[in-house]
Each structure stands twice: as C-alpha cells, then as structure tokens.
C-alpha cells in the first residue's frame, strides 16, 4: 500500500471524527468504504449506534462542554476492567461473585457521585 493511500485513509478517518452532521458522517463512511472496501466490517462496528457516539462528534448525544472535558485517552476506563476482573475471580461461589460485583457497583456509584461534584479522572 502506498504512502499516499495511507494518507488518504487517515484523512478520511480524521474527517469522520469531526464531521458536523450525521449525513456528512455517513457520506464520508461511504467514500471510505468505496476506497478501502476491506475496512467495511471494522467501520460498520464503529458506526453502530451504541458505539458511534463515543468517537464521532456528529453522533454524540453528550453536550459539547462535557465532551471536551473527557480525557484524550481511554486509560482511566480501561483500568476499570482490571478492577472488575479482580472482583470476579474464578472458582468463587455464586454468593461470593454477587457480593464482589455488588461491592464493585457501590464503589463505582461513589466515584460517579464524586465526578458530579467536580472530581477529574
């Protein structure tokens, strides 16, 4: 694949991130798939309604002030996976597993309350 081809892919993908309207986003997605048909399954996943709002401004339902306050990486959220797996250790009874998940949920709720009070991630 030529360097120019890669640049074209990156340019289209970056334009999709900041497309001002859902129609513009869909048009850019069509162009991307036309030029790079092998990316269709990958792009279809990202264009899914539940996922697209996380990365495409045109699909975001969050107010822009909150959107702009988000960290530029997913490290904070990814670290939660480790916590979740820690409370769901293997070879535990159902009762122990439920208790671990309940305690995890209580902790997550407390963190959410702190975020509403201004805590930054």
N, C-alpha and C positions, 0 to 999 in steps of 0.2 A: 504494500500500500504506500502510495507516495506521500511525501510530507504535506503537499497541497491538499490531498484528500483528507488527511487527518485534521488539518487546519479547518477545512470546510465542515467536518463533523463537529469539531469543538465550537465553531462559530454558531452553527445551528442550535446546538445543545445550550449554549450560553444565552442565545436569543430566546429560547423556550423558557428559561428560568425567569426572565424579566418581561415576557410578553404581557402587554397591558390588558388583554381581554381573553376570555376562553376561546373565542373564534380565532384570534391571532395564534393562540397556542396550538389549536388543532391544525391550522394551516401549516405552521412550522413543523408539526409532527408528521404531517403528510409528506412534506418535502424531505424530511429526514429519512423517512421510510422509503421514499422513491429512490433517494441517492444511496441509502445504506440498508437494503432490504433485510440483511441478516440481523439487524438490531430490532426488528419488529417485536419479537417476544419480550425482550428486555424493556423496550419503550412502552409496550402495552401494559406491563406490570406497573410502571411508574405513572402511567396515565389513568390507572384505576382510580375511581372516585375517592376511595378511602386513603389512598396514598398520595395522589397528585397534589393535594392541598399542602402537603408537607414541604414540597420543594418548588412548586410553580406558583409564582405570585398571582397569576390570573385565576387560580383555583383556590386560593387561600380564603378561608372564611374568618380568619383572625384579623382584628383591627391592626393597622399598619404600625402603630406605636408598640404594641406587644410583639408583633412580628420582628421589628427592628431591634427589640431588646433581647431576642434569643441569642444564645452563644453561636459562634460560627462553626462549631464542631458538634458532633453527637456524643462526645466523650462522657458527659455527665449522664446522659440517658443510658449509654452502653454499660456504664459501671453498675447500673441498677440490675442488669441481667445477672451479674455475678452475685449480688445480694439475693436475688430471687432464687438462684440455684442453690445457694448456701442454705436457705430455709427449707428447701425441698430435697434434702439429702435422700439418697437411695436407701432402701431397706428400712424404712420407717413405717410405723403403723399408720393407718388412716387417721387416727386421732392425733398423732404427733404431726403428721403432714398438715392437717387442717389447722392445728394450733400454730404451726410455723407460718402458714400463709396469713392467718388472722393477725399475728403479731407484725408481719411484714406490712399488711394493709394499714394497721394502726400507725406504724411509723411513716408510711407514705402519706397518710392523711395529715399527720403532724407537719410533714415537710410542705405539703400543699398550703396549709394554713400559714406557715412561715413565709412562703412565696407571696401570698396575698398581703402580707404585712411588709413586703419590700425586700425580703432576702434574695440575693442574687445567686444564681447557680454558678 
